[in-house]
Structures are given as structure tokens and as C-alpha cells.
């Protein structure tokens, strides 16, 4: 995997994570259908869509198993964003899990780029 692809996949993961956090903010406490038409939801969809487009490009130049590993980065970013931006609880075991996920992603992306 090239450095450019890793950069693109990182941007894609950040974009998808920002989208998820905005979707949560836009959906939080809403119950009526028209309440779901709001700026955070629209922005969230735009960020998420941007991430998907970058993701699709990455799929066109790399193996699926390599690209799909970056789903884990999105998970980590959403988890950390939920904790730091939305003030959701974060546990020590979860931090260990995040470290293990990042180590696994490094191993997959790092070794794939040298294979």
C-alpha cells in the first residue's frame, strides 16, 4: 500500500468519523421527522459521503483486505470523538482495545506497504 493510499484512507476515515459525530449531534433528542432536517445532519451526510467517495477510489487501486482494515480507524476516531466531543464515558479497557486496534492497523498497513 502506498503512502498516498494510506493518507487517502486516513482522510476517508476522518471524514466518515466526523460525519458520524455530526449525525449523532443532529439526531440527538429528535423525534419528529422534520426535526431530522437540520444542519448537523446535512453536514454529517456530506462528510460521510466524501469519505465514501475517497474509499471507493482506494478500492480501485488497492486490495479489499488492505482497504477494509481502515474501517477500524473510523471506529477508533468515532469512539474518541464520542468521548472527547460528546462527553461520553471512556473506560480503561476500551483504551486498551483502541491501542490494540491501532497496533493491528499499523501491522496490516505497514506490512502491506512492504509486501
C-alpha positions as CSV (number, residue, x, y, z in Angstrom):
1,X,0.0,0.0,0.0
2,X,1.5,3.4,-1.0
3,X,1.8,6.3,1.4
4,X,-0.6,8.2,-0.7
5,X,-3.3,5.5,-0.3
6,X,-2.7,5.4,3.4
7,X,-3.1,9.2,3.5
8,X,-6.3,8.9,1.4
9,X,-7.7,6.2,3.6
10,X,-6.9,8.2,6.7
11,X,-8.7,11.2,5.3
12,X,-11.6,8.9,4.4
13,X,-11.7,7.6,8.0
14,X,-11.6,11.0,9.5
15,X,-14.3,12.2,7.1
16,X,-16.5,9.3,8.0
17,X,-15.9,9.8,11.7
18,X,-16.7,13.5,11.6
19,X,-19.9,12.5,9.6
20,X,-20.9,10.0,12.3
21,X,-20.4,12.5,15.1
22,X,-22.4,15.2,13.2
23,X,-25.2,12.6,12.6
24,X,-25.3,11.9,16.3
25,X,-25.4,15.6,17.1
26,X,-28.2,16.2,14.5
27,X,-30.2,13.2,15.6
28,X,-29.9,13.6,19.4
29,X,-33.2,14.3,21.1
30,X,-35.2,14.5,17.9
31,X,-38.4,12.6,17.4
32,X,-40.4,14.3,14.7
33,X,-39.5,13.5,11.1
34,X,-38.9,17.2,10.1
35,X,-36.7,17.6,13.2
36,X,-34.2,15.4,11.4
37,X,-33.7,18.0,8.6
38,X,-31.0,20.1,10.3
39,X,-27.5,21.5,9.6
40,X,-25.6,18.9,11.6
41,X,-27.4,16.0,9.8
42,X,-26.9,17.5,6.4
43,X,-23.2,18.2,7.1
44,X,-22.8,14.8,8.6
45,X,-24.2,13.2,5.4
46,X,-21.8,15.3,3.3
47,X,-18.8,14.4,5.3
48,X,-19.8,10.7,5.3
49,X,-20.4,10.8,1.5
50,X,-17.0,12.4,1.0
51,X,-15.3,9.7,3.0
52,X,-17.2,7.0,0.9
53,X,-16.0,8.6,-2.4
54,X,-12.4,8.5,-1.2
55,X,-12.9,5.0,0.0
56,X,-14.2,3.9,-3.4
57,X,-11.2,5.4,-5.1
58,X,-8.9,3.5,-2.7
59,X,-10.8,0.3,-3.6
60,X,-9.9,0.9,-7.2
61,X,-6.2,0.9,-6.6
62,X,-5.7,-1.5,-3.6
63,X,-6.8,-4.9,-2.3
64,X,-10.1,-5.0,-0.4
65,X,-8.5,-6.6,2.6
66,X,-6.0,-3.8,2.9
67,X,-8.5,-1.0,2.4
68,X,-11.1,-2.6,4.7
69,X,-8.7,-2.6,7.6
70,X,-9.1,1.2,7.8
71,X,-12.7,0.6,9.0
72,X,-11.0,0.1,12.4
73,X,-9.5,3.6,12.3
74,X,-13.0,5.0,11.8
75,X,-14.2,3.1,14.8
76,X,-11.4,4.4,16.9
77,X,-12.0,8.0,15.8
78,X,-15.7,7.8,16.4
79,X,-15.1,6.3,19.9
80,X,-12.6,9.0,20.8
81,X,-14.8,11.7,19.3
82,X,-17.7,10.5,21.3
83,X,-15.7,10.6,24.5
84,X,-14.0,14.0,23.9
85,X,-16.6,15.9,22.0
86,X,-19.8,14.4,23.2
87,X,-18.5,13.7,26.7
88,X,-19.5,10.0,26.6
89,X,-17.8,7.7,29.1
90,X,-14.5,6.0,28.1
91,X,-13.2,3.1,30.1
92,X,-9.6,1.8,30.6
93,X,-10.3,-1.5,28.9
94,X,-11.7,0.5,25.9
95,X,-8.4,2.4,25.8
96,X,-6.5,-0.8,25.7
97,X,-8.8,-2.0,22.9
98,X,-8.2,1.2,21.0
99,X,-4.4,0.7,21.3
100,X,-4.7,-2.9,20.1
101,X,-6.8,-1.8,17.1
102,X,-4.3,0.8,16.2
103,X,-1.4,-1.7,16.6
104,X,-3.3,-4.1,14.3
105,X,-3.9,-1.4,11.7
106,X,-0.3,-0.4,11.8
107,X,0.7,-4.1,11.2
108,X,-1.7,-4.5,8.3
109,X,-0.9,-1.2,6.6
110,X,2.8,-1.2,7.4
111,X,3.5,-4.8,6.2
112,X,1.1,-4.4,3.2
113,X,3.2,-1.5,2.0
114,X,6.4,-3.6,2.0
115,X,4.9,-6.7,0.6
